[in-house]
Amino acid sequence: MAASHSDALVLFGVTGDLAHKMIFPALYAMVKRGDLKVPVIGVALPNWSLERLQRRVTDSIKRSGGIDNKRAFQQLLSLFKYVSGDYKDPTTFAAIKTALDKARRPAHYLAIPPPLFETVIKELGAAKLAEHARVIVEKPFGRDLASAKELNEVARSVFPEDSIFRIDHYLGKEAIMNILYFRFANSFLEPIWNRSYIASVQITLSEDFGVEDRGPFYESAGCLRDVIENHLFQLVALLAMEPPSDRDFGAVHRQKANVFRAMRPLTRDDLVRGQYAGYRNEPGVARNSDVETFCALRLFIDSWRWAGVPWYLRSGKYLADTATEILVELKAPPQKLFADSAPQTGRTNYLRFRLSPNSAIALAARVKLAGKEFVGEQRELYLLEEQPGEEAPYERLLGDAMAGDGALFTREDAVEAAWAVVDPVLKTHHRVRPYKRHSWGPKEADTIIASDGGWHNPRPTEASG
C-alpha cells in the first residue's frame, strides 16, 4: 500500500543556519516543481513575527540563487506560519497543534542541535502530535553507540520505525545514488567485484577550508564523528553490499546493515588523527584541543566477498582541494606476459568514481603504444556525468520523507552497527598530529596505506588521464 503524503511540515529550528542555507532553498525548489503545497509551521525560540520570518526566507532565496519565479516565491511565503516557544515547554506544542489546524499527518523536521532531539520527540509524544506523523532527524544521530541506542529507544517509544527518517544529506546526492545504480544495473562488474580481483579501495572526502564558524560544534564532534562514521561509511556500504533481492528500500537497508555488522571494530593503530595549523585559534576552540580536523583510517570487512581487502578512508579540513573520490584498485594480471603489465611504480588497473565537485566515472586500462615493441601506458576511459536540472539533496530528501519513502535514509540497526565499529577509538586513540593548511594532512597518514601504493590525491581540475 502506498504511504500517505504528509499534509504539513513542522520545521523546528526555522531561525537557524541550516534552515537559512539549505532548507529554505530546497522548499522553494519543491514549490517550483509543484511538490510542496502544504503548510510549513516554523518553530523556534526567538519571539519573531511572521513578517520577520518571511524576510529571513527571502534573504535565503536571494543568496542561494535568486528569485526566478515570483509566483512560486509568493506561494512559498504564503505557506509559512510561525510558532515561538521553548522546546521544553508544553505550551509550545499546544501552539503547534493549533497552527496545524486540520492537518493530521505532519512531518516534524528537527533541524536543531542534537542534544534537543530527545526533548522534542518526547514532547511531540506527550502532546499527541506523533500519531500518523513522521519525524525527520538531522545527523549526527548520537555521538557514540550508547547515545545512539538511547536516542533510538526514545524515538521508537513515540514513532514506529517506518515513520523515523534519519537524514544524511550526503545520501541525497545524485552521484551517490549512481553508485548503487552503476553496481547493479551492469553485469560486467559483478564477476570482479570481490577479494579475488580487487586489491584495495580508498575514499577521500577533502575540503580546502577550515571549520569557519563551527568551532564549538567541531569541538564536540571532530572529523571521525562528523564525516567518517556517516558519510564515508555510507559510501563503503554502497560499494560493499551484496545485491538486494529487489528494489524495495527495506532490502537495500538490510544489505547495508550487513556491511556495517561485518566491519571489524577499529583499534587505535588503525587510524591517524590530524589537526590543521591554527585550529586552536579558531573561535570556540579550546587552546589545548585534541580534536581531529583530519582522519585517515584502515578498515576491514570480514565477509566472504571482502575478507582481506583493506579499505582506506580519509577526510579533513584545510586540505589541498575540495573533492570526493573513490579509487577501487584491481590486482595485477596473474601472469606477467608483458614486462610492463604490472608496473613497478604507479597503479595497476582501477575504477575511479569522482563524486564532487563534478560527477564522473573513469576506468584505467593499459593500452599498447605504437611500434614493434609490446610496451604501453595506462589511460583512463572517462565518462563525465553532469546532469542539468538534478534535484539538490535536501530537496530530494525532504520530498521523500514527506512522501514516506525511506530509501535514502538510515535505519536503526545500521546506525547502531556503524557506531559499534568506531566506538572503541572515540576515546582510546593517539593524539592528533599537526599538519599544514592546504596540504594532504599529516605525514603519518601515509604509513597506514604505504603497502598499497599510497593515497590517490584528487586533482583540482578534472580531465581524462
N, C-alpha and C positions, 0 to 999 in steps of 0.2 A: 504494500500500500504506500502511495506517495505521501511524504510528510507534508503537513500543513505549513504554510508560509507564516512567518511571524507578522503580526499585524501592528507592531510598534517596535521602535528601537529606543531603549533606555541607555543613555551614554553617561556612565559615571566617569568623572574626571574631564568634563567637557571644557573646562577652562585651562587645561594643561597643555604642555608642549606636544605630546603625542597627537592629541586631537587637532591642534593647530597645524602641525607639519604633515600629518599623514591621513587622519580620519576625515576631516572636512573635505579635502580634495577628492578622496575616494567617494564620499557621499555625493558630491557634485557630479562626478563621472557617472555614478549609478543613476542619478536623476536624468542626466542627458541620454542615457541608454534606455530610459523608461523602466529601470529596475527598482526604483525607490519611490514609493507613493504613500508610505505610512508615516505617522507622526514620529518625530525624534525628540525625546524628552531628555534634555541635558541636565545633569545633576552635578553640583559642586558646592563647596563651602562658601565661596565669596558671594556677597549679597549683591549680585548683578541684576540689572533689568534685562528683559528680553531684548531690548534695543541694543544694549551693550554686547550681549552675546552675538547678535546678528552682525554687529560691527567687527567682532573678532572673526566670525566666519568669513565676512567679506575680505578682511585683510589676508586671511589664509589663502583664499582662492586667487586673489591678486598676486600674491607672492609665488604661488605654485604654478603659474602659467597664464593667469589672467581670465577674465570673464569673456568667454567666446560664445555664450548662448544666454542672452539676458532673460529669456523666458524660463529656461531651466534654472537659472540662478535665483530668480524671484520665487520659483516654485520651491527650491531648496530652503530659502529663508522662511517661507510660509509653513514649512513642516515643523519648525523648531518651537519647542516650549522650554521653559527653564524652571527648575526647582532648586532653591538654595537651601542647604542644610548640612548638618554634621552627619557623617555616615554611621555614627554610633547612636543617633537619636531616632527613636521610633516615629516621631512626628514627621521626620524627613520622608520616611517610606509611606506614611499615610498621605503625604502630599503627592508622592509619585503615583499612588493608586488613584488619587483624584485627577491628576494630569492625564493618566491613561484613559480615563473616561470609559468608553465602551470596548476598548482593546482588551482582549482576553488571552492573547498568545504572544506576549512581548519577548524580545530578546534583550537580555541585560548584558551590556558590554562593560567590563571592568578595566577601563584604561586608567588605572590608578596604581600607586605604589604597592608592591607585593604584600607588605605587612597588613594591608587593609582588606585583602581578598577574603579571608575567613570572616571578618566582621560583617562585610556587606552581604556575603552569601547567607550567613546566619540571620541577618535582619530581613533579607528577602523571604526566607522561610517563615520567620515569625509574623511577617506582615501578610502572609498568604499571597505573595507575588510570584511564587515559583510554580504554581500549578499550571500546566500546559505551556510553561515558559521555557526559555533556553538561557544559558549563561555562557558568555564568551570571556575567557580569562586570558589576559596577556602573559607572556613569558616574563621572568622565569617562574616556572611552576614548582615552587620550592627552591631551597638553596642547598639541600643535601637530601639523602634518602629519607631520613626521619621526617623532615619538614614536608617533603613531597607526599609521604604516606599520610601525614596528618591532614594536609590540605585536601587530598583525595577523599579521606574519610568525611571531612566536613562537607565537601561538595556533594558526595554521594548521599549524605544524610538529608539533603534538601532537593537535589535534582537526580533523575535517573541518568545513567552513564551516557545514553544516546542524546541527552539534552545538554551535555557539558562539552564545550568546544574550547580546547586548549590551543590558543592561537600562536603560531610561529610564522611571522610574515614571510620568512625565507621559503616556506613550502608553497607559497602562492606565486613565486616567480616562474615565468614561462620556461626558462632554461632548466629549472629544477624539475618541473613536471616532465620535460622532454627526456630526462634520464630514464624514467620509468617506461615511457613510450618507446624510446630507442632500444632499450634492452629486450622488451618482449614483443615488439612489432616486427623484429628482424630475426630470421632464423640463422644467419651466418655467425652470430655472436655466441650463441649458447654452447657450441662444442668446445670453444676455447676459454670460456668464462669460468675458470676453475684453477686449482693449485697446480695442475699439470702443465699449464701454459703461461700462467701469469706469475711473474717474479715478485712484483710489489705494486702497491698502489699508494700514491701520495696526493694529498689535498692541501692546497694553500688558499687561505682567505686573508688577504692583506689589505691594510688601509694606510694611506700615506699622511694621515692626520692623527692628532692626539685625542685625548678624552674630552677636550674642549670644556664645556660647562657641566660635564657629567662626572666630575671628580668624586663627589660623595657617593654616587651610585657605584662607580668602579671600585671604590674602597670597600664596598660591601659585597662586590661580586667578583671582579677580576676576569681575565680572559677565559680561564678554564670554564667558569660557570656561564659567562656571557655569550660565548661563541662556540667553544669546542663541544660541550655537553649537549647542546641543542642543534645549532645549525649544522656543524660538521658531522655529528653523529647521524643526523637525518640523511645526509649525503651518503655516508657509509651504508646505512640501511638500504637505500635505494639501489646502490651498486652491488650489495652483497646478498640481498634477499633471494629466496627461492621463488620460482614462478607462482603467483597466486592462482587459485583454482578458477577464478573468474574475475570479472571487473568489479564485483561488489567490494566497496571500500573496507568492509569487515575482513575480507580475505587478504587484502593488502596490509591492513593493520596487523593481522596475525603473523604474517611473514616478517614484517619489520620488527615486531616484538621478539620474534625468534632470533633475529640477528643480535639484538641487544643482550638477550639472555646467553648467547654463545660467546659474547665478548669476554675475554679474560680480564678480570679486575686489574687495574693499574697498580704498579708499585712506584716508589719514589724514583727509581732509576730509569723508569720508562718515559719520564718527561723532563724537559728543561723549561724553566720559567725565567722570563726576562722582564726588564723594566727599562723604558727609554729614558735617556738622559733628560733631566728636568721635570720628570713626572712628580717628584716630591714637592716641587714648587707650584704645582697647579692648585687652583682654589679648591678647598675642601679635602685636600690630600694630606695625610699625616707626614710629618717631617722625617720619620724613620720608617715609612711604609715598606712592607714586604709584599705588597700586592703586585701580581704579574700583569703587565700590559702586553705580554707576548707569551705564547705557549707552544711548544713543539713536543709531540709525543709519538711513541711507537705502540701500536695496538695489534693484538692478535685475536682472530675469531676462530674459536675451537669448534669448527663444524666440518662435515665431510668435504664440502666444497672448498673451504678456505684454510684448512689446517696447515700451519707452517708459513703462510703468506703474510709478510709484515705490511701493516697499513700505517702510513706516516701522516700525521695531521699537524698543521701549522697555521697559526693565526696571530695577528698582532697589530698594534697601533704604531704609527710613525715608522712604517716600513717603506721600502723603496718605491712602491707603487700601490695603487688601489686596484685589486683584481681578485678574481676567484677562479682557480683552475684545478682540474683533476688530471693526473697523469697515471695511466694504467700501463705499466711496462711489462712486455712479454719476454719470455725466456728466449735465449739464443737457439738457433736450429740445433737439433741433436747431433748432426754431423757437419763438420766444418769443410764442406765441399769446396767453398771458395775462401781464399785466405782472409778476406775482409768481411765475411758474412757475420762474424761475431767480433765486432770491433774491440780493440784493446782499450781504447778511450771512447768516451761518448756512449750513447744509449743504443740498445737494440730496438727492435720494432716497439711502437707504443701507440696507444689510443689516447687522445687528449681532448678533454671537454673543457672549453672555455665558457664560463658562466657569466662573468661580468669583467669589464664594463660592457662588452658585447657578447653575443652568444655564438658559439661555433663548435664544430666537431672536426678533429683532424686525425688522420691515420698516417703514421710514419712508416714508410717501407723503403727498402733498398732497391735501387734501380741501376742497371749497368750503364757505365759511361761509354761513349762511342769509341771504337777502336778494337784491336785484336785481343787485347788483354781482358780477362774476366775480373774487372775491378769496377766498383760502383760507388755510389754515395746515397745517403739517406735523404729522402724528400718527403714532404707532407702532402697528402691528399686532403685538401682543406675545404670545408663546407661552412660558409657563413650563414647564420640562421636568423638574422634580424627579421622580425615580422612587424610591420607597421600596424598601429591600432590595437596592440595587445593590451589586455587589462593589467592595471597595476596590482601588486599583491594584495593590498588592503581592500581594494575594490572587489577583487575576486573572493577573498576570504569572508568579508562581511556579507556579501551576497549569498555565498554558500551556507554560512551559518544561519542566516535568516530563512533560508530555504530548507534547512535541516539536512544538508549534505555534508557528512563528516569526513569525506575522502582526504582532505588536505589538512586534517587536524590530528593531534596525537591522542592516544588512548591511555587510560590509567596504567595498564600493565607495562606499556612501552616506556612511559615516563619513569616508573619506578625501576625498571630494568636498566635504563640508561644511567640513572643516578647511582645504581649499585656498582657500575664499572668505575666511576670516578671517586666514589665516596672514600676509598682508602687513602687517596692522596690529597683530599681537600685540606687536611690539617697536617699530615705527615709528608713533608716534601723538602727538597733542597731550597736554599734561599735563592732569591731572584738574582739573575746575572744582569749587569748593566749592558746596554747597547746604544750605539749612536743613532740619532734620528736619521731617517731615510736610508738606513742600512737594511739588511735582511735578518736582523736580530742578532743575539749573542752568538759568538763563535762556537760555544758549547753545544748549540743545537745541531751543528754539523756532525757531531760524533755519533749520534743515535742513528744516522742514516748513511754513514760513511761506507758501510759494506754493500749498500745498494746504489752506489753511484752518485750520492749527494742529492741535494734539493734541486728541483726544477723551479727556476725563478720566472714567473710570468713576465712577458715583455710589455713595456708601456704602450707601444703601438703594435697592433696586431696585423700581421701579414703572413702569408704562407711561407713555410720554410723554417 
